């Protein structure tokens, strides 16, 4: 396969210098995190432990529940701790699981795929963020992973949506969640639908959410003896004299009535704070309501919780999510994304990562954020051209949203304007009500068309409103039109039927920038603790050794999706890395 160099993902290592990571108990508290330096125990047997298990899981989201269930299946006793009610972003997401290589669902739908084709495609997205051996293992395990999920009750369905979309119609559960249908990738690797969406029934109507995977796994783990402590915050690690992680100090509620009130306030805070862009109109009011609930929850926690120590006889797994819902951390590590819409829940506060740092763990790619700038639906926006603040086009507008977002923020100053002429603008309004367009996709189209579009009689007049170079914008529109007419190949591999000739004024621009007020861009952090790729063991900040007894999974760790993301790849990496850590702990012999 030959692909132009400019279509290979940039190396994620060293894209920009990583911001400093403080020691536990110092500047970490400036980020609203109460992580204490580890307690070293000369004689662990004399310590006052409240509970003990072979494996302790900190954070019971997708990675945590996968680690717990895998550990239980391998004969380990497991205690899971969660700061809130469990599930986290994995349970709250759209229920898409990226899988291929010939899964049972693909075979039922008549989709041809194998592990090598999956690996060939993902290499264009993943780059060198993981080794070739790890990516190959991930792809070779993929079909079996889906079977494992199904055995434990995760419901998938083979109804197939063959068209490009950011999210399929609600009655379709297998689709293309990546750029595989777009050029140049469709010519480099045969496209295969790898987006497996879970099916649930609500009043007889099918819908999919991440809880469709998480809840069956949680129940399967409970059936095998999992002990879960919710509303329980991990604050400190315990080490033995050799530096091995052997336990966790937690803060937990004793009074069930106070615990219930706390949970209620956290649910309300999640509703008002998470999944809302700071730049969105009305955000100040909704954030104020959310933070009011959060303050009440913190007051209850301060007055109503007590400390307890939980011993890990064989290992601790950190699986408490990323840090996109900790705005102070985002501003510190990834300031270019601070105006984005946090795609997560309150548990994505960075505490799991910083627990690992407190024990000497090494972080990597903390500056990496996946920003999802989907342009279609409506189809007309994908037929338009996207330009930067200078008026220059920089991507294939039909690519998957995270690839477009990466191009926008990392190499084009976070600026993006969708350029249309009169006929394409009007077509976008019709497309908003087209087949397969969901309500939120329609609403974003209409709000931006009627309330946020800039308009000019000529490209030069539009450029003046945008602050672009008039000559550069006009030249880019002219080049685009030549490709749309089939007079020359498109620089970004769009075919003429994916384009529109823009030659009838007035001309319109939709602001799709990272800080667009009417078009929020969903963001999630994808950096974290650096781990040994065969075991998930956390690497030391200094040297190549690992922190013994400490593992990280999901968005607490650098993983498969830590460069360029596609829908469902984080969920798949959570399951893969969670099971990997549990397998390593069961085989450790400690």
C-alpha positions as CSV (number, residue, x, y, z in Angstrom):
1,X,0.0,0.0,0.0
2,X,1.3,3.4,-0.9
3,X,-0.1,6.5,0.8
4,X,1.1,10.1,0.5
5,X,3.2,11.1,3.5
6,X,0.8,13.9,4.4
7,X,-2.0,11.4,5.0
8,X,-0.1,9.4,7.5
9,X,-0.9,10.5,11.1
10,X,1.9,12.5,12.6
11,X,3.9,10.9,15.3
12,X,2.1,11.6,18.6
13,X,5.4,11.7,20.4
14,X,6.7,15.2,20.8
15,X,4.0,17.0,18.9
16,X,4.5,19.7,21.5
17,X,6.4,19.8,24.8
18,X,4.4,18.1,27.6
19,X,3.5,20.5,30.4
20,X,5.1,19.6,33.8
21,X,3.4,17.1,36.0
22,X,3.7,18.0,39.7
23,X,4.4,15.6,42.6
24,X,1.4,14.4,44.6
25,X,0.3,16.7,47.4
26,X,1.8,19.9,45.8
27,X,0.4,21.6,42.7
28,X,-2.1,18.8,42.2
29,X,-4.3,20.4,44.8
30,X,-4.5,23.4,42.5
31,X,-6.4,21.2,40.1
32,X,-9.0,20.3,42.8
33,X,-7.5,16.9,43.4
34,X,-6.8,15.5,46.9
35,X,-4.1,13.0,46.1
36,X,-1.6,12.4,48.9
37,X,2.0,11.1,48.6
38,X,2.1,7.3,49.1
39,X,2.5,5.8,52.6
40,X,5.4,3.4,52.9
41,X,4.9,0.5,55.2
42,X,7.9,-1.3,56.7
43,X,5.7,-4.1,57.9
44,X,2.4,-4.3,55.9
45,X,1.2,-7.1,58.1
46,X,0.9,-4.8,61.1
47,X,-1.1,-2.1,59.3
48,X,-4.7,-1.7,60.1
49,X,-6.3,-2.9,56.8
50,X,-10.1,-2.6,56.6
51,X,-10.5,-5.0,53.6
52,X,-8.3,-7.0,51.3
53,X,-8.4,-8.7,47.9
54,X,-6.0,-10.0,45.3
55,X,-6.8,-7.1,42.9
56,X,-8.1,-3.6,43.6
57,X,-9.7,-1.7,40.7
58,X,-9.8,2.1,41.0
59,X,-12.6,3.3,38.8
60,X,-15.3,1.0,37.6
61,X,-15.9,2.2,34.0
62,X,-15.3,0.2,30.9
63,X,-11.7,-0.6,31.6
64,X,-12.4,-1.3,35.3
65,X,-15.2,-3.6,34.8
66,X,-13.3,-5.5,32.1
67,X,-10.3,-5.9,34.5
68,X,-12.6,-7.0,37.3
69,X,-14.4,-9.6,35.3
70,X,-11.3,-11.0,33.7
71,X,-9.6,-11.2,37.1
72,X,-12.6,-13.0,38.6
73,X,-12.6,-15.5,35.7
74,X,-9.0,-16.2,36.4
75,X,-9.6,-16.9,40.1
76,X,-8.7,-13.6,41.6
77,X,-10.7,-11.9,44.3
78,X,-11.5,-8.3,43.3
79,X,-12.7,-5.1,45.0
80,X,-13.7,-2.2,42.8
81,X,-13.7,1.4,44.0
82,X,-15.5,4.2,42.3
83,X,-15.7,7.9,43.2
84,X,-19.3,8.1,41.9
85,X,-21.8,5.4,41.0
86,X,-19.7,3.4,38.4
87,X,-19.9,3.3,34.7
88,X,-18.3,6.7,34.0
89,X,-17.9,7.8,30.4
90,X,-18.1,4.2,29.1
91,X,-21.7,3.8,30.3
92,X,-22.6,7.3,29.2
93,X,-21.3,7.2,25.7
94,X,-23.1,6.4,22.5
95,X,-22.6,2.7,22.8
96,X,-20.2,2.2,19.9
97,X,-17.6,-0.5,20.1
98,X,-14.9,-0.6,17.4
99,X,-14.3,-4.2,16.4
100,X,-13.4,-6.2,13.3
101,X,-11.5,-9.1,11.9
102,X,-14.6,-11.1,11.2
103,X,-16.8,-10.6,14.3
104,X,-20.1,-12.6,14.6
105,X,-22.0,-9.4,13.9
106,X,-20.0,-8.7,10.8
107,X,-20.4,-12.2,9.5
108,X,-24.2,-12.1,10.1
109,X,-24.4,-8.8,8.1
110,X,-22.4,-10.2,5.3
111,X,-19.4,-7.9,5.9
112,X,-16.0,-9.3,4.8
113,X,-13.2,-8.4,7.1
114,X,-10.1,-10.0,8.7
115,X,-7.5,-8.9,11.3
116,X,-4.9,-7.9,8.8
117,X,-7.2,-5.5,6.9
118,X,-8.3,-4.0,10.3
119,X,-4.6,-3.6,11.2
120,X,-3.8,-2.1,7.8
121,X,-6.5,0.6,8.2
122,X,-5.9,1.4,11.9
123,X,-2.2,2.0,11.3
124,X,-3.2,5.1,9.4
125,X,-5.1,6.3,12.5
126,X,-2.9,4.9,15.3
127,X,0.5,5.8,13.8
128,X,3.3,4.7,16.2
129,X,1.4,5.4,19.4
130,X,1.7,1.7,20.2
131,X,4.1,-0.9,18.8
132,X,3.2,-2.9,15.6
133,X,3.0,-6.0,17.8
134,X,0.4,-4.4,20.2
135,X,-1.7,-3.1,17.3
136,X,-1.6,-6.6,15.7
137,X,-2.6,-8.3,19.0
138,X,-5.5,-5.8,19.4
139,X,-6.8,-6.6,16.0
140,X,-6.3,-10.3,16.2
141,X,-8.2,-10.4,19.5
142,X,-11.0,-8.2,18.3
143,X,-13.4,-10.8,17.0
144,X,-12.9,-12.9,20.1
145,X,-13.5,-9.9,22.3
146,X,-16.9,-9.3,20.8
147,X,-17.7,-13.0,21.4
148,X,-16.6,-12.5,25.1
149,X,-18.8,-9.4,25.4
150,X,-21.7,-11.3,23.9
151,X,-21.2,-14.3,26.2
152,X,-21.6,-11.9,29.2
153,X,-24.8,-10.4,27.8
154,X,-23.7,-7.4,25.7
155,X,-26.3,-7.1,22.9
156,X,-25.3,-6.3,19.4
157,X,-27.3,-6.4,16.2
158,X,-26.3,-6.9,12.5
159,X,-28.6,-4.2,11.0
160,X,-26.2,-2.4,8.7
161,X,-25.9,1.3,7.7
162,X,-23.6,1.6,4.7
163,X,-23.4,5.4,4.3
164,X,-21.0,7.9,5.8
165,X,-22.3,9.4,9.0
166,X,-21.1,10.7,12.3
167,X,-23.7,8.4,14.0
168,X,-26.1,6.0,12.4
169,X,-29.9,6.0,12.5
170,X,-31.3,4.7,15.8
171,X,-32.5,1.5,14.2
172,X,-29.1,0.6,12.7
173,X,-26.3,-1.0,14.8
174,X,-23.4,-1.8,12.5
175,X,-21.8,1.1,10.5
176,X,-18.6,2.8,9.4
177,X,-17.3,4.8,12.4
178,X,-14.1,6.0,10.8
179,X,-12.7,7.4,7.6
180,X,-12.6,4.1,5.7
181,X,-15.2,5.2,3.2
182,X,-13.4,8.5,2.5
183,X,-10.4,9.1,0.2
184,X,-7.6,8.1,0.2
185,X,-8.3,5.4,2.7
186,X,-11.1,3.6,0.7
187,X,-8.5,3.0,-2.0
188,X,-5.8,1.8,0.4
189,X,-7.7,-0.7,2.4
190,X,-11.0,-2.3,1.6
191,X,-13.6,-0.6,3.9
192,X,-15.4,-2.7,6.4
193,X,-18.1,-1.7,8.9
194,X,-16.5,-1.9,12.4
195,X,-18.8,0.2,14.5
196,X,-20.8,-2.2,16.7
197,X,-23.5,-0.4,18.5
198,X,-25.3,-2.0,21.4
199,X,-29.0,-2.6,21.3
200,X,-31.4,-1.9,24.2
201,X,-35.1,-1.9,24.3
202,X,-37.0,1.1,25.8
203,X,-40.7,1.0,25.3
204,X,-40.2,-1.2,22.3
205,X,-37.9,1.2,20.5
206,X,-34.3,0.3,19.9
207,X,-31.5,2.6,21.1
208,X,-27.9,2.2,22.0
209,X,-25.8,3.5,24.9
210,X,-22.5,2.4,26.4
211,X,-24.4,1.1,29.4
212,X,-25.5,-1.7,27.1
213,X,-22.0,-3.1,27.4
214,X,-21.1,-1.9,30.9
215,X,-24.2,-3.1,32.8
216,X,-24.0,-6.8,31.6
217,X,-20.3,-6.9,32.4
218,X,-20.9,-5.4,35.8
219,X,-23.7,-7.9,36.5
220,X,-21.5,-10.8,35.3
221,X,-18.7,-9.7,37.7
222,X,-21.1,-9.4,40.6
223,X,-22.4,-12.9,39.9
224,X,-18.7,-14.0,40.3
225,X,-18.2,-12.3,43.6
226,X,-17.1,-8.7,42.7
227,X,-17.2,-6.4,45.7
228,X,-18.1,-2.8,44.7
229,X,-17.8,0.3,46.8
230,X,-19.4,3.4,45.1
231,X,-19.1,7.0,46.3
232,X,-15.7,5.9,47.4
233,X,-12.7,8.2,46.5
234,X,-9.2,6.8,46.3
235,X,-6.8,9.3,47.8
236,X,-3.5,7.6,48.6
237,X,-1.5,4.5,47.6
238,X,0.4,2.3,50.1
239,X,3.8,0.9,49.3
240,X,5.9,-1.7,50.9
241,X,9.6,-1.1,51.7
242,X,10.6,-2.3,48.2
243,X,8.4,0.3,46.6
244,X,5.7,-2.2,45.5
245,X,2.1,-0.8,45.5
246,X,0.1,-2.9,48.0
247,X,-3.0,-0.9,48.8
248,X,-5.2,2.2,48.6
249,X,-6.6,4.6,51.2
250,X,-10.1,5.7,50.4
251,X,-12.7,8.1,51.7
252,X,-16.2,6.6,52.0
253,X,-19.6,7.3,53.5
254,X,-20.8,5.4,56.5
255,X,-24.4,6.9,56.7
256,X,-26.5,5.6,53.7
257,X,-28.8,8.6,53.9
258,X,-25.9,11.1,53.4
259,X,-24.5,8.9,50.7
260,X,-27.8,9.0,48.9
261,X,-27.9,12.8,49.1
262,X,-24.4,13.0,47.8
263,X,-25.2,10.7,44.8
264,X,-28.2,12.9,44.0
265,X,-26.2,16.1,43.9
266,X,-23.5,14.4,41.8
267,X,-26.1,13.3,39.2
268,X,-27.4,16.8,39.0
269,X,-23.9,18.3,38.6
270,X,-23.1,15.8,35.8
271,X,-26.3,16.9,34.1
272,X,-25.5,20.6,34.2
273,X,-21.7,20.6,33.8
274,X,-20.6,17.6,31.7
275,X,-21.2,17.6,27.9
276,X,-21.5,21.4,27.7
277,X,-19.0,23.7,26.0
278,X,-17.8,26.7,28.0
279,X,-18.5,28.9,25.0
280,X,-22.0,27.8,24.4
281,X,-24.7,30.5,24.9
282,X,-26.1,30.1,28.4
283,X,-23.2,28.0,29.7
284,X,-22.5,30.5,32.5
285,X,-25.9,29.9,34.0
286,X,-25.9,26.1,33.6
287,X,-22.3,25.8,34.9
288,X,-23.4,27.9,37.9
289,X,-26.2,25.4,38.6
290,X,-23.9,22.4,38.2
291,X,-21.2,23.8,40.4
292,X,-23.7,24.6,43.0
293,X,-24.7,21.0,43.2
294,X,-21.1,19.9,43.1
295,X,-20.3,22.2,46.0
296,X,-23.1,20.7,48.1
297,X,-21.8,17.2,47.3
298,X,-18.3,18.2,48.3
299,X,-19.6,19.6,51.6
300,X,-21.4,16.3,52.3
301,X,-18.2,14.4,51.5
302,X,-16.1,16.6,53.8
303,X,-18.4,16.1,56.7
304,X,-19.7,12.6,56.2
305,X,-16.8,10.4,55.0
306,X,-14.2,8.5,56.9
307,X,-10.9,6.9,55.8
308,X,-10.3,3.2,55.2
309,X,-7.4,1.2,53.9
310,X,-7.9,-1.6,51.3
311,X,-5.1,-4.0,50.7
312,X,-4.1,-5.4,47.3
313,X,-2.4,-8.7,47.6
314,X,-1.3,-8.9,44.0
315,X,-2.0,-5.6,42.2
316,X,-3.9,-2.3,41.8
317,X,-5.4,-1.3,38.5
318,X,-6.0,2.4,37.8
319,X,-8.9,2.8,35.5
320,X,-10.6,6.1,36.5
321,X,-10.9,7.8,33.1
322,X,-9.2,10.9,31.6
323,X,-9.2,14.5,32.7
324,X,-11.4,16.4,30.2
325,X,-13.9,17.4,33.0
326,X,-11.1,19.0,35.0
327,X,-10.8,22.4,33.3
328,X,-7.7,23.4,35.3
329,X,-5.8,20.3,34.1
330,X,-7.0,20.9,30.5
331,X,-5.8,24.5,30.6
332,X,-2.4,23.2,32.0
333,X,-1.8,20.3,29.6
334,X,-3.9,21.1,26.5
335,X,-4.8,24.8,26.5
336,X,-5.7,24.8,22.8
337,X,-8.7,22.6,23.6
338,X,-10.0,24.4,26.7
339,X,-12.9,26.0,24.8
340,X,-14.2,22.6,23.7
341,X,-17.2,20.6,24.9
342,X,-16.1,18.1,27.6
343,X,-17.0,14.7,26.3
344,X,-17.0,12.9,29.6
345,X,-18.5,12.7,33.1
346,X,-17.3,14.2,36.4
347,X,-15.2,11.1,37.1
348,X,-12.9,12.3,34.2
349,X,-11.0,14.5,36.6
350,X,-7.5,13.1,36.3
351,X,-7.4,11.6,39.8
352,X,-6.4,8.1,38.6
353,X,-3.6,9.4,36.5
354,X,-2.3,11.5,39.4
355,X,-2.5,8.5,41.8
356,X,-0.1,6.8,39.4
357,X,2.2,9.9,39.3
358,X,2.2,9.9,43.1
359,X,3.9,6.5,43.1
360,X,6.5,7.6,40.5
361,X,4.5,6.8,37.4
362,X,5.5,8.3,34.1
363,X,2.9,10.2,31.9
364,X,2.9,10.6,28.2
365,X,0.8,12.5,25.6
366,X,-1.0,14.5,28.2
367,X,-1.3,17.3,25.6
368,X,-3.2,15.0,23.3
369,X,-7.0,15.6,23.0
370,X,-9.4,14.1,20.5
371,X,-11.6,16.9,19.2
372,X,-14.5,15.8,17.0
373,X,-15.4,18.2,14.2
374,X,-18.0,16.2,12.3
375,X,-19.3,18.0,9.2
376,X,-22.0,15.7,8.0
377,X,-24.8,15.1,8.3
378,X,-26.0,17.4,6.7
379,X,-24.5,15.9,3.5
380,X,-24.2,19.4,2.0
381,X,-21.6,20.5,4.7
382,X,-19.5,17.5,3.7
383,X,-19.8,18.7,0.0
384,X,-18.5,22.2,1.0
385,X,-14.9,23.2,1.7
386,X,-13.4,23.8,5.1
387,X,-10.8,26.6,5.3
388,X,-8.6,27.9,8.1
389,X,-8.3,31.5,9.4
390,X,-6.2,32.4,6.3
391,X,-8.8,31.1,3.9
392,X,-6.9,28.0,2.9
393,X,-8.4,24.5,2.7
394,X,-6.7,21.8,4.7
395,X,-8.6,18.5,4.8
396,X,-11.1,16.1,3.2
397,X,-14.4,17.3,4.5
398,X,-15.8,13.8,4.6
399,X,-13.1,12.4,6.9
400,X,-14.0,11.2,10.4
401,X,-14.5,14.1,12.8
402,X,-11.5,13.4,15.0
403,X,-9.2,13.5,12.0
404,X,-10.7,16.8,10.9
405,X,-10.5,18.2,14.5
406,X,-6.8,17.2,14.7
407,X,-6.0,19.0,11.5
408,X,-7.9,22.0,12.7
409,X,-6.4,22.4,16.1
410,X,-2.9,21.0,15.8
411,X,-1.9,22.5,12.4
412,X,-4.5,25.3,11.6
413,X,-4.7,27.4,14.8
414,X,-8.1,25.9,15.8
415,X,-9.9,27.7,13.0
416,X,-12.4,26.2,10.6
417,X,-15.0,27.8,8.3
418,X,-17.5,25.8,6.2
419,X,-17.8,27.6,2.9
420,X,-20.9,27.3,0.7
421,X,-22.6,29.1,-2.1
422,X,-26.4,29.9,-2.2
423,X,-27.5,26.6,-3.7
424,X,-25.4,24.5,-1.3
425,X,-26.5,26.5,1.7
426,X,-30.2,25.9,0.7
427,X,-29.4,22.2,0.1
428,X,-28.0,22.0,3.7
429,X,-31.4,23.0,5.0
430,X,-33.1,20.3,3.0
431,X,-30.5,17.8,4.1
432,X,-31.2,18.5,7.7
433,X,-34.5,16.6,7.3
434,X,-33.0,13.9,5.2
435,X,-32.9,10.1,5.7
436,X,-30.9,9.0,8.7
437,X,-30.4,12.5,10.2
438,X,-30.8,12.5,14.0
439,X,-32.5,15.2,15.9
440,X,-29.2,16.7,17.3
441,X,-27.7,16.7,13.9
442,X,-30.7,18.5,12.4
443,X,-30.7,21.1,15.2
444,X,-27.0,21.9,14.9
445,X,-27.6,22.5,11.2
446,X,-30.6,24.8,11.6
447,X,-29.2,26.8,14.5
448,X,-26.0,27.5,12.6
449,X,-27.7,28.2,9.3
450,X,-30.2,30.7,10.8
451,X,-28.2,32.3,13.7
452,X,-24.5,31.9,13.0
453,X,-23.8,32.0,9.3
454,X,-21.8,34.8,7.8
455,X,-22.9,36.0,4.4
456,X,-21.2,37.9,1.5
457,X,-22.2,38.6,-2.1
458,X,-18.7,37.5,-3.3
459,X,-15.9,35.4,-1.9
460,X,-13.9,38.6,-1.3
461,X,-16.8,40.1,0.7
462,X,-17.1,36.9,2.7
463,X,-13.3,36.9,3.4
464,X,-13.5,40.4,4.7
465,X,-16.1,39.3,7.3
466,X,-14.0,36.3,8.3
467,X,-10.7,38.2,8.4
468,X,-9.3,35.9,5.7
469,X,-7.0,36.7,2.8
470,X,-9.5,37.4,-0.1
471,X,-7.2,36.2,-2.8
472,X,-6.3,33.0,-1.0
473,X,-10.0,32.2,-0.3
474,X,-10.9,32.9,-3.9
475,X,-8.1,30.7,-5.2
476,X,-9.1,27.8,-2.9
477,X,-12.7,28.0,-4.0
478,X,-11.6,28.1,-7.7
479,X,-9.4,25.0,-7.2
480,X,-12.2,23.3,-5.4
481,X,-14.6,24.0,-8.2
482,X,-12.2,22.6,-10.8
483,X,-12.0,19.4,-8.9
484,X,-15.8,19.3,-8.4
485,X,-16.3,19.6,-12.2
486,X,-13.8,16.7,-12.7
487,X,-11.3,18.9,-14.4
488,X,-8.5,17.9,-12.0
489,X,-8.0,15.4,-9.1
490,X,-8.9,16.8,-5.7
491,X,-5.9,17.4,-3.5
492,X,-7.6,15.7,-0.6
493,X,-9.0,12.7,-2.6
494,X,-12.7,13.7,-2.7
495,X,-14.5,12.5,-5.8
496,X,-16.7,14.9,-7.8
497,X,-19.9,13.4,-6.4
498,X,-18.7,14.3,-2.9
499,X,-18.2,17.9,-3.9
500,X,-20.3,20.8,-5.1
501,X,-19.4,23.6,-7.5
502,X,-19.6,26.8,-5.6
503,X,-20.4,29.5,-8.1
504,X,-23.6,31.2,-7.2
505,X,-23.5,34.0,-4.7
506,X,-24.2,35.0,-2.1
507,X,-21.6,32.9,-0.3
508,X,-21.9,31.6,3.3
509,X,-19.6,30.6,6.1
510,X,-20.4,28.5,9.1
511,X,-17.9,28.9,12.0
512,X,-16.7,25.4,12.9
513,X,-13.7,26.5,14.9
514,X,-12.7,25.0,18.3
515,X,-14.3,27.9,20.1
516,X,-17.4,28.3,17.8
517,X,-20.3,29.4,20.0
518,X,-23.1,27.7,18.1
519,X,-21.2,24.6,17.0
520,X,-19.5,23.0,20.1
521,X,-16.7,20.6,19.4
522,X,-16.7,17.5,21.6
523,X,-13.3,16.8,23.2
524,X,-11.8,13.9,25.3
525,X,-8.3,13.5,26.6
526,X,-6.3,10.5,25.3
527,X,-3.0,10.8,27.1
528,X,-2.2,9.3,30.5
529,X,0.2,7.0,32.3
530,X,2.8,5.3,30.2
531,X,2.5,1.5,30.5
532,X,4.3,-1.6,29.4
533,X,2.3,-2.7,26.4
534,X,2.4,-6.4,27.3
535,X,1.1,-6.1,30.8
536,X,-0.3,-2.6,31.4
537,X,2.2,-2.1,34.2
538,X,2.9,1.6,34.9
539,X,6.3,2.7,33.8
540,X,8.5,4.7,36.2
541,X,9.1,8.4,35.6
542,X,12.8,7.9,35.7
543,X,14.4,4.9,33.9
544,X,12.7,2.1,32.1
545,X,11.5,0.1,35.1
546,X,7.9,-0.3,36.1
547,X,6.2,0.6,39.3
548,X,5.6,-2.9,40.8
549,X,2.1,-3.8,41.7
550,X,0.6,-0.9,39.7
551,X,-1.3,-1.1,36.4
552,X,-3.3,1.3,34.3
553,X,-6.0,0.8,31.8
554,X,-8.5,2.8,29.7
555,X,-8.0,6.6,29.6
556,X,-5.8,6.4,32.7
557,X,-3.2,5.1,30.3
558,X,-1.7,5.7,26.8
559,X,-3.4,3.2,24.5
560,X,-4.5,2.3,21.0
561,X,-6.6,5.5,20.6
562,X,-4.1,8.0,22.0
563,X,-3.2,9.5,18.6
564,X,-6.2,9.7,16.2
565,X,-9.5,8.5,17.5
566,X,-12.4,6.8,15.7
567,X,-15.8,6.1,17.2
568,X,-15.7,3.1,19.6
569,X,-11.9,2.8,19.6
570,X,-11.6,4.1,23.2
571,X,-14.2,1.6,24.4
572,X,-12.5,-1.2,22.6
573,X,-9.1,-0.1,24.1
574,X,-10.7,0.0,27.6
575,X,-11.9,-3.6,27.3
576,X,-8.6,-4.7,25.8
577,X,-6.3,-2.9,28.3
578,X,-8.5,-3.8,31.3
579,X,-8.4,-7.5,30.5
580,X,-4.6,-7.2,29.8
581,X,-3.9,-5.8,33.2
582,X,-6.0,-8.5,35.0
583,X,-4.3,-11.2,33.0
584,X,-0.9,-9.9,33.9
585,X,-1.8,-9.7,37.6
586,X,-3.2,-13.3,37.6
587,X,0.1,-14.5,36.0
588,X,2.4,-12.4,38.2
589,X,2.7,-15.1,40.9
590,X,2.8,-12.5,43.7
